[in-house]
Amino acid sequence: MPPALTTKATGPAPAEPDRAALRARVATLNARYRHHGATAVLEGALRDPEAGRIAMVSSFGAESVALLHLVAMVDRATPVIFIDTRLLFTETLAYQQEVAERLRLDDVRIIRTEARDLEARDPYGALRLSDKDACCALRKTVPLERALQGFDGWITGRKRYQSASRATLDFFELEESTGRIKVNPLAHWGPQDVRHYMEENRLPRHPLVARGYPSIGCQPCTSRVAEGEDPRAGRWRGEDKEECGIHFVEGRAVRQGERA
């Protein structure tokens, strides 16, 4: 049997989070910031005791720089977690370095799947051909879970307009599978809001956007998007798959057309 992807516990198992109390905290945060803008939501996430200790998770993708800039404006020392799946476009890796330096982010944490796990589970890099969900779990979900140990929640760049599964996204939501709070400061932003913000602040664009990639993930699973197509149509094209697995609703991945 191949080794497990998670490390063995060395002490008593952590207490199971009180889901009812966490749901109440999320409801309180949403009520408190319901009529606020992205900056106020972000400030609340990073400073409000109800939110706890928060990190940001960023793909440094097509629209990521807008939220990264907001984070840098509020607190440049916020931990920013970047998952290098080892299957990313070289342009994304270069862009990550450029943006981190331009915004002077103080705590960027680049995480990768441990080499021994790759060797055991995907030694030839072909797992994506037979099981894309397993590939995403190996290269994204498991290393992210390790990186988020010790954090009460994390900031995402998800927006309501991006897909049907995100149409009812709130600023704060409970990740039922882990008990962490997810913060979505840009939930109500539209594509024009992101574009205007980037233009007004003269933020660098991901080089692949101009080449027809409005949503950018791993190179093998990302294709160009034709004019008029959904911006995420190029992610896992032709597959019954919409999320990489790091975003769950009630402990399961959400498929196209399902409600968040």
Summary of the structure (lengths in Angstrom):
residues: 260
radius of gyration: 18.0
end to end distance: 36.0
largest distance: 54.3
contacts: 746
relative contact order: 0.17
helix: 38%
strand: 12%
